[in-house]
Amino acid sequence: MCLALPYGMDDSSMSNIVSGLVIIGTSLFFYYLTARFPVVKGYQQMGDAFWPRLVILVLIGLSVILILQSVLKGMKKESTKKGIPGETLDRLALLKTMGVMVLYVLCIPYLGFLVSTFLALIIFSYLMGDRKVSGMVYFSLGMTIATYLVFGLLIYTALPRGVWIFKSLSNLLY
Amino acid sequence: MVDLFLYGFQNVLQPVNILAMIVGMLIGLLIGILPGLGGTMAVALIIPFTFNMEPITGILIMLSLYCTATYAGSITAILFKIPGEAPAIMTILDGHEMAKKGQAGKALGTAIFASTLGGIISTILLAAVSIPLSTVAIEFGDAEYFAMAVMGLSVCSGIGGKSVLKNIMAAAMGLFLATFGTSSISGTQRFTFGYSGLLMGITFIPAVIGLFAISEVFEQVEKGLKEGRREGYKKQEKVRIGMPSWKEIKYLKWTFLRSGLIGTIIGILPGVGATTAAFFGYSEAVRWSKHPEKFGTGIIEGIAAPEAANNAATGGAMVPLLTLGIPGSAVTAVMIGAFMIHGLRPGPMMMLQQPKLVYSIFAGFFFSNLLIILAGIIGIKFVARLMDFPYYKVGPAILLFAVIGSYAMNNSMSDVYVTLAFGFFGYVMKRYGFGLAPLILGMILGDLAEVSLRRAMLLSNFDPTILITRPISAGFLIFSALSLCYPLIQKYLLKNKGKEALASS
């Protein structure tokens, strides 16, 4: 749903109603979870569930106001806002970048930090418009090495080494 | 007292001590620029290197590092919308907007000037009124702390997105997210879903990196990158530091003074540090401004206020440390360890028995803040070159810094997952018009609000009137109510004025 809405529709009635409903649904789920909190002796009154419940109820109340406001606004006049004129959104590039970002983070424990970072940087550069292969490779290599020097060597960050053959490779490199 | 000050300055200006402060400044600069690396970690890492030094030399390295790291976060905040340090979060709002308009140099210059001045104001206050101030702050009970948290939250309606309602909702979301993890009062696990990475709650810095850095890259990519350039950016021919003019300094004088004072007082309060000081500095600048609607659009007040406040908080945090031996922040908690390694025990006895050392620390603090100017010049020359890079170089670099910065916090992939999750969350929040700043405000103040409220209630036998019968607490709460309603009242008044103007015309 979120990807179906162009920028500039932040204040539109429909997006407000949808976001209000999502927040209410999520809040009710978490409110249900607060019932599972153990009651600690000495803290029966105003226990651990008190504060989250208070905040959740406030959030639900505000979401209801947001929805009502949006419904009333929608009844008064149909929103005519159709995004910023001339603005084009590259949703495919966004989805690809998001996907690669998730893959990158998930791959770090398996491929090791250096290998996964080198590969991810090449793909990110390509997705963001770089078309020069040598430029992408040099940039990715340079950034990966620089990160290793600063974090791995200078401040002794234990960079993930990966598993299997990648672990052996990482052990060779650092 | 003058003699002691003169001795302090003389001691600090010894070549070895100047060198120590420069080394501290350079490390602080590096730490401050790199997101996810905090001053606390840097101070902890530097302690072993100070073993063989004179106590004052070792302490000066740490002071200089602490001051510079607090400032340096603003460089990346302005240029890349990444807060290198958490206290620079508020600087993003106007600093980055100025950079987008091609005024990065002016924004950076204002940040340097404000940080230095804020730090110097706090040093003067630290030296002059350290004992009385800490006595007042130490008198605060739980009711006052709760009211103070509410007062901090009350500014949420005026910052962030355009909608007051959505800003308040975002702050409530932040308060809710702050409840994740182990309860500070009873030790119960809340919303951890059996995942050990959530036991300590949502780690703040990784969340902030995700919210501000990753969501920004997503947004830029979605908006489309023409020839790899960011949408809306003016090419920065060469970023030159544009220090504020005399006219601008005169115009900002109350902002500097107010933020310097707020930052010092907040710095004194235990557990409330430079980040909160920056929030209060910014929100008070909005409150007192003749044109609050311009905040967030790229104005120098929006940089001067948080930067003066966050650096002033560093001096404030030293007050309870030096006078009472109580750390006012995570960095000063680590510093206590460093003092002890050198055979010193901060507290009232040190103030009485070693005044020469104490006044050398005051003088060291003064010079550490002056060194911020040098740090700014070096840091900007180094970082600003990256500004003109095409986005296919900057975007991937931001994503890499976000990942490695959050990982390096605790050498933990859990923090990277938090960063990623908050990157997506921040993107959705922005898409739907919810402000990120109120969300962060809620996350910062959530624990303070909950713990102090529950403790106040427990101690008063669940009598809620304790919040309004204590004068300071009542004053804070009344102020909060007015502050929360202010944008609505202002809107109503403007509407009525508009109608009157129409009718009369």
Contacts between the chains, C-beta under 8 A, distances in Angstrom:
chain1	res1	chain2	res2	distance
A	2	B	428	5.5
A	2	B	431	5.5
A	2	B	432	7.4
A	5	B	431	6.7
A	7	B	223	7.5
A	7	B	431	7.5
A	10	B	161	7.4
A	10	B	162	7.8
A	10	B	163	8.0
A	10	B	431	7.4
A	10	B	432	6.3
A	10	B	433	3.0
A	11	B	162	7.4
A	11	B	163	6.9
A	11	B	433	6.2
A	15	B	432	5.9
A	15	B	433	7.6
A	16	B	432	7.8
A	19	B	432	4.5
A	19	B	434	7.7
A	23	B	169	7.2
A	23	B	173	7.9
A	30	B	176	7.4
A	30	B	191	6.9
A	33	B	191	6.4
A	34	B	190	7.8
A	37	B	188	5.9
A	37	B	190	6.3
A	38	B	188	5.9
A	40	B	186	4.1
A	40	B	187	7.5
A	40	B	188	5.9
A	42	B	186	8.0
A	43	B	185	6.8
A	43	B	186	5.0
A	45	B	462	5.9
A	46	B	454	5.7
A	46	B	457	5.4
A	46	B	458	7.4
A	46	B	462	6.6
A	47	B	186	7.3
A	48	B	183	4.7
A	48	B	185	7.4
A	48	B	186	5.6
A	48	B	188	4.5
A	48	B	190	6.1
A	50	B	454	7.2
A	51	B	179	6.2
A	51	B	449	8.0
A	51	B	450	4.3
A	51	B	453	7.3
A	51	B	454	7.0
A	52	B	176	6.4
A	52	B	179	4.4
A	52	B	190	6.6
A	52	B	191	7.7
A	55	B	172	5.7
A	55	B	175	4.8
A	55	B	176	4.7
A	55	B	179	7.0
A	56	B	176	6.5
A	58	B	172	5.3
A	59	B	169	6.5
A	59	B	172	4.6
A	59	B	173	6.8
A	59	B	176	6.6
A	62	B	165	6.4
A	62	B	168	6.2
A	62	B	169	4.8
A	62	B	172	6.5
A	63	B	169	7.0
A	65	B	165	6.4
A	66	B	165	5.8
A	66	B	166	7.2
A	66	B	169	7.0
A	69	B	165	7.2
A	87	B	223	7.4
A	88	B	224	5.6
A	89	B	222	5.4
A	89	B	223	6.6
A	89	B	224	6.9
A	90	B	221	6.8
A	90	B	222	6.0
A	90	B	223	7.4
A	90	B	224	4.5
A	90	B	225	7.9
A	91	B	222	6.4
A	93	B	221	5.2
A	93	B	222	7.1
A	93	B	224	7.5
A	93	B	225	7.9
A	94	B	218	6.0
A	94	B	221	5.2
A	94	B	222	4.0
A	97	B	217	7.2
A	97	B	218	6.5
A	97	B	221	4.8
A	98	B	218	6.5
A	98	B	424	7.3
A	101	B	214	7.2
A	101	B	399	6.5
A	101	B	420	6.7
A	101	B	423	7.3
A	102	B	420	6.8
A	104	B	399	7.9
A	104	B	403	7.3
A	105	B	403	6.7
A	105	B	413	7.9
A	105	B	416	5.6
A	105	B	417	6.9
A	105	B	420	5.2
A	108	B	403	7.6
A	108	B	413	6.7
A	108	B	416	7.2
A	109	B	413	6.0
A	113	B	404	7.9
A	117	B	400	6.3
A	117	B	403	7.7
A	117	B	404	8.0
A	120	B	396	7.7
A	120	B	399	7.8
A	120	B	400	7.8
A	121	B	396	4.9
A	121	B	400	6.4
A	124	B	392	7.8
A	124	B	395	6.5
A	124	B	396	3.7
A	124	B	399	6.1
A	125	B	392	4.8
A	125	B	393	7.2
A	125	B	396	5.4
A	126	B	392	7.9
A	127	B	221	7.2
A	128	B	221	6.4
A	128	B	225	5.7
A	128	B	228	6.2
A	128	B	391	5.5
A	128	B	392	3.9
A	128	B	395	4.7
A	128	B	396	6.7
A	129	B	225	5.1
A	129	B	227	6.6
A	129	B	228	3.8
A	129	B	390	7.1
A	129	B	391	7.0
A	129	B	392	4.7
A	130	B	228	6.4
A	130	B	390	7.5
A	130	B	392	3.9
A	130	B	393	7.6
A	139	B	393	6.0
A	139	B	396	7.7
A	140	B	396	7.8
A	143	B	396	7.5
A	143	B	397	6.2
A	143	B	400	6.0
A	147	B	400	6.5
A	147	B	404	5.5
A	150	B	34	7.3
A	151	B	404	5.7
A	151	B	408	5.6
A	155	B	37	7.3
A	155	B	45	6.8
A	155	B	408	7.0
A	157	B	404	7.7
A	157	B	407	7.1
A	157	B	408	4.6
A	157	B	411	6.1
A	158	B	411	4.8
A	159	B	407	7.9
A	160	B	407	8.0
A	160	B	413	7.0
